[in-house]
Amino acid sequence: MTDQLIPFPNKQSRSQMGPWINESLGVPDLAGARRGRGPELRSINNERPLRAQLLDWQEAAELSDAWTDLMTRSMERNVFLEPGFALTAAQHFPPARRPSFLVVSDADKANAPERLIGVCALDVPDGFKSLTHGWLPKQAALGTPLLDKTQGVEAIDLMLAWIEREQPQTAGLLLPSIADNGPTAALLRERAEARSLELRSIDMGERAILYGGVDVEQMLHKAMSAKHVKELRRQRRRLEDMGELTYSSAASPAEIRLAVEAFLTLEAGGWKGGRGTALLSDPATASFVRTMTRRLAREGKCRVDSLDLNGVPIAMGIVLSTGANAFLWKIAYDESKANHSPGVQFTLEFTRRQAPNSGVEATDSCAIPDHPMIDRLWPDKLPMADIAFSIAQGRVKSFDRVYRRELLRRRLRLLAKRAYYAATGRKAS
C-alpha cells in the first residue's frame, strides 16, 4: 500500500479550493497505526484532515463498513463498485486482473471510525504507463467512482494530487464507462475547467435504459412495429402450446445459490459455452459470480429472474441493484428454443414487472450500444463515455500525446475486431 499526505500542489489550486493548511495537526494515521507506523497526516481543507491512500483489496476490505456508508452518500450509485462486487472480484480474479483502490478519507477525530469521501478502483500494473486507467473488468458495466455528494470536489482533487505525486510518469487519468450526462461527469468537467486541465470523452455511445413508472404497453407499442409485436405474440403462443409458461424471482441467499447454478448451466449450454466465454468456462470467474451474488443477496441487492416452461428455465436474468438503481447484468436462454425467442420473451416479462416497481428509478441494460435485442424494446438511452483528463497543468502537453496514442490504439483494435468477426461470421455481443 502507498499511504501519502498530499499538500495541494500550487497557489492557483489553493485559491480555488479554499484555505489549505500544510501542517501537522497531530491526528493519527489510522491505517498506518494498524501496521505499526506513526502519524503521517497533513494537508487539511476547511480544518478537516483528508488522506489519500492506495490500498490493495485486503486493506480495502478493512474499510468495508465505511465504504458501504459512502455508497449511501455518493453522487452516483455504482453496483460494480459495491464492496460485495469489487472486493469479491479482486479476491477471486488472478493478480494481473485485480484492482487497487484509491480512497480518500476524512478522519475528523482521532478515535472516530474512518469516514470515506471517495473511492476509485484503478488498474495499477507494474512498470511504466503513461495513462492511469480506472478498473473495468469484463464483468462490470460501469466505471463511475464513488464521490461524496457534499465533498466530491475535495475527493477528486485529492485523488489527482495523489496520482501527480506518486505516478510522475502518468500524464492523465482515464475513467471508463461513465454516464456522460450524470453528476460525476459534470463534476469532472467542472474541475478540469477550473484547474485548466484537458478533458476528452472517448467512445461515446448510448445503451438502453428502462426508467421506472413508464407505461410499459405504450412504450412497447411505440418501440416496436406492429409486425414485430404480432410475431412475438405468435412465438409466445407456440411456447404456451408446449406447456405451462411461468415467471419467477429468486432473492434469498438460499434461492440465489440454486438459481445462479441454473443460470451458469443454462449459459454454458449455449454459444458462449461453445466459444469458451461463458461464466462457467473460467473457474475464477465462476467462483466470483457465485460468491458475489450470494453476498449481494444477503444485502438485498441481487435477484435472479426466470422464465420457465413446465418448471424448467428457458431464459434467466441476474439483476443487481444499489439504492434505487438496478442493473440487468446477465441474460441467458435455451438456444434449443431459439425459434421462439425465449430471451426476448423473458425481457418482455421482466420489463412488465420491473417498470412498475416503485423502488426502482432506472434499470441499466448493461448492454453494448445498438444491441439488436434490447434496443428494440427499451427506447430510452443512457449516454456513455470513457472520460480522460490530464492530472495537472504541467502535464497537459504530454496528455495530448498520450490521448492521441490511445485513440489510435482503439481504432486499430476496432479494425482488428471487425476483421475477426468478418472472417469468423460471428457478431459482437
N, C-alpha and C positions, 0 to 999 in steps of 0.2 A: 504494500500500500504506500501511496505517496500522500503525506499529510502536510499541507502548507498554509502558512499565514500569507495572505495576499493583500499588500497595500495597493491601493489603486494607483495605476502607473503614471498618470500625468495630470497637470493642472486643469486642462480642459475637462477631463473626466471628473475631477473633483468638483469643479464648478457646476457640472450638470447633475451630479449625484448628491450633493449636499456636503455637510461637514464630516469628512473622514478624519479619524483620529489615528495617527500612526504611532501608537504607544501601547505598552503592555498594561492591561487592566487587572492583571492578577487572576484572570479567570482560567481555571484549569482546562487543559485539553483532555476532554473526557475519553475520546478514542485512544489517545496516547497513554492515558493513565491505565487503560485496560492492558496495555502492552508494557507497562512498567517505565513509561517515559514521562518526562516532566512537562510543565506547561509550555505551550508554543503559540498561544493565541494572541493575535494582533489584528489591526485593521478593523475598525469599528465604524459602522454607519449609523447615524442617529442614536448614538450611545448604546447600540446593541451589538454584541460581539458576533460576527459572522465568520464561518470557517468553511473553506472548500477542501474536500478530500476526494481522492480517487481510491475506491475500495474494490477488492475482489468480491466474489459472490458470498463467500463465507463471512467476511467482515460486514458486508451489506446486510446479511441475514440477521445480524445482531441489532439492526435498526428496523426490523420488520414492523414493529408497532408504530414507530414514528413515521415510517414510510406509508403505512396504511392510513394513518391520520392525515398525512399530506394529500392522499387521494381525495379526501372529503373536502379539502380546501383548494384543490388545484384549479387553474383556469380552464383546463380541458381534461376530461377523464380519458384514460387510455388503458384498456384492459390488458394490453400486451406489455404494459409496464407496471401492472399489479405485481406485488411480491409473489403471489401464487403462480403467476405465469413466468415472469422474468427470472426469478431466483430458481424456480424449478427447471427452466431451460438451461440456465447456467450450471446447475448441478448435474444434469444428465448429458449435456452436449459434450463432445470432445473438447479438450483445452483450446484448440485453434478456433473454435466457434463460440467460445464463452465471452460474454461482455465484461467490461469493467464498469463501475458505477461512479459517476462524478456527482457527488452530493454536496449541497450547501446547507449548513445547519445554523440555527440561531440559538446559541447557548446563552440565554439571558441571565441565568442564575447558575451558580457553581454546582449546586446539588440537584438541579431540576433535570428531568429526562430530556434527552436531546430532541429538539424540535426542528424538523426539516422544512426548508422553504424551496428546495429544488432538487430534482433527481433527473439525471440524463444518462442513459445507457450508451456506452461508447465501445466501438471496436478499436481496441488499442493493441495492435500486433507489435511484436518485437521488430526493431530495425527502423530505417528511415521511412517516413511517409509524409508527404507534403500537404495532405488534406486529411484532417481528422474526421472520421465518419461516425455518425450515430449508428448504433447497433440495430439491425433489422434482419433477423434470420428469415428463412423461407416460411417459417410457420407463423410469422407476425405480419399484420397488415397495416400497422400504424406505428410511426416512429416519434410521435409527439412527446417531448419531455414534460415532466410534471413541474409546474411552476405555481407557487402560492399566489392566490388571487390578489393579495394586497402587497406582496413583496416579490413579485415576479421580476421587476426591474433589477432589484438588488441581486436576485439569484442568477439571472442570465449574465449580468455584468461580471459577477464574481467568477462564474464558470469561464468566461472568456479570458479574464485575468489569469486564472489558473493555467489555462492552455497556453497563453502567451508566455508565462514564466517557465512552465515545466516542459513545453514542447517547442523549443526555439526553432526547430526545422519546419514547423507547421505554419502554413500561410492562411488556412481557413478551416471552418467547421462546416460539414455537410450533414444536415438533418433530413433523413429520408422519410417520404410518405407522411407529409403534414397536410392537414386540411387547410387549403390555401385561403379560405375565407374565414378561418377561425381566429380566436383571440390570440393564440400563440404566434401565428404567422404575422398578425398585426403588430404584436409587441416586438418581434424580431425586426420588422421593417422600421418601426419607430426608433429602436435602439441603434440600428445601422445608420439611419439618417442623423440622429442626434450626435453620434460619435464619428461621423464622416467615414463610415465603413462601406465597402462594396457588398451588395447583396444581389443574388441571382436566383431565379426559380427555374428548375430544370425538370424535364419530363412532366410537364403539366398535362393533366388529363382529368377525366371525370369517371366516377364509378357510381353504380346505382345505390340509392339510399331510400329507405321507407320511413316516412315520418308518421308519428303517432296521430291518431284522431282523423285520418283521412277516410273518406267514403270509399271503401275498397272496391265495391262493384262499379262505382262511377269511374274510379281510377283505372280499373282494368278495361272498362268499356272504351275509354279514351286511348289507352296504351296499345290495345290490340285491334286488329282488323276483325270484321265480322267473320271472315273466313277462318281466321286463326281461332277465334272463340268457338266456332262450330266444330272445328277439328279437335280441340281439346276436350270438348264435351263428348264427342264420339269416342275418343280414347278412354275417357273415364268410364263410359258405359261398358266398353269392352273389358275393362278391369273388373267392374262390378259383376259382369257376366261370369267371371272366373270364381267368384266367391265373395265373402264379406270384406269390405274395404273399411278400415278403421284408422283413426289417428290418435296418437297417444304422446304423452310427455313424461320423461323420467327426470326427476330433480333431486331426490335424496341421494346421499353418498352411496347407499347400497344399490339403489336403482341405477345410478350413474355407472357404477362398476360394471354391471351386466350390459347396460346399453352401449357403453363405449366399446366393449369387446365385440358386440354385434356390429357396431359401426366399422371397426377395424377389419373385421372379417368381410363385410359387405364391400368395402372399398378395395380390399386386396383381391377380391374376386373379379374386378373389372380391369379396364385398360391400364389404370395406374399400377396395379399389381403386375401386369404383364410387362410394363415398361420399367418396373423397379422403382417407381416414385411414390408408391403408397406409403402411408404412415407406418404400416406394419413391415415394410421392406427393410427399414433401418432399425435395429434393436434399440439404439439410443433414443431415436425419435419416438418409437412406440412406448418406451418406458416414460419418457417425458409426458406424452399425451395421457397415459394412464394416471400418473401422479398429479399432473396439473389439473385435470378435470375433477378428480376426487377432492383435491384441495380447494378448488374454487366452489365445488358443490357444497362443501362444508360451510362456506361463506355465503351461500345462496346466490352464486354468480355463474352457475353453469347448469344447463339442462340439455337433454338430448331428445329431440322430437322424432317421431317415426310414423311413416305411412305403411300400414300393414295389410297384407292380403291373406285372409284366413290365419291371422296371427303371426305371419312371417313378414319381417321387414322387406319392403321393396324399394324404399327410399328413406334416408335418415339425414338429420342435420344436427350438428353440435352448435349450440348457441351459448356465447359467453356474454356477460353483462357486467357493467360497473356503473353505479348510480342509475341515472335514467337513460343510459346508452346501452344498446345491445349490439351484438356482432354475430351475424350468421357466418360462423367461422369456417365450417366444412360441411359439404354435402356429398353423399354417396348414394348410388342407386343400383338396382339389379339390372344389369345390362341384358339379361336374357329376355327382359320385357321392354326393351328399348323402343319397340314399335308403338308402345302405349305411353311413352314419355313419362315414366314414373318420377323422374327428377322434377319435371315441370309440374306434375300433379301435386307432388309434395310441396313445392314452393307456393303454389296457389293456396293450398290449405294452410300452410304456415302464415302466409300473408293475411288471410281472413281472420286468423286468431291473434296475430301479433299487432296489427294496426289498432284494434280497439283497446289494447292493453293500456290502461290509464297510467301505469307506472313506467312506461317506455316512451321517451320523447322521439327517439330515432333509432333505426336499426340499420347498421352499416352492412352492406352485402359482402364486404371484403373481397370483391371480385375484381378482375382485371378490367381496364377500360374497354368499352364496347363489347361486353360479354354477350355472346349470342343468345343466351337463355334469359338471364335475369334482367337485362336491359330492356327486354320486350315486355316485362311485367311491371317493373318499377320505373316509372318515367322520371322521377326526381333524381337529380345527380349531385354528388358531392365533389367539388373541385379539389384535386390533389396535386401536390408538387413536392419535389425534393428541393429544400432551401439551403443554399450555400452562401456563406458570407465570410469576409475577412475578419480576423480576430483583433486586429489593431491597425492604427493608421500607418504605422511603419511597414506594414506587410501588404498594403493594397496592391502595389505593382506585382509582387510575387504571386498574390492571389489571382490576378488576371491571367497570368501564365498557367497557373495550376487549373483554373477554371476552363481554359481553352483545351488543355490536355484531357480533362475529364469529359468534356463534350465529345472530343474525338474518340476517346475510349468507348463511350456509349454508342456512338454511331457505328463504329466497327463491330461492336458486339451485336447491335441490332441487325446489321447486314449479315453477320455470321448466322444468327438465329433464322433469319428469313431463308438463307441458303439451305440450312439444315431442314427446315420444315418443307421447303420445296423438294428437296432430294428424297425425304422420307415419306412425304404425303401426310405428315402429322399437322395438327393445328395447335396454336397456342392455347394454354389453359390456365 
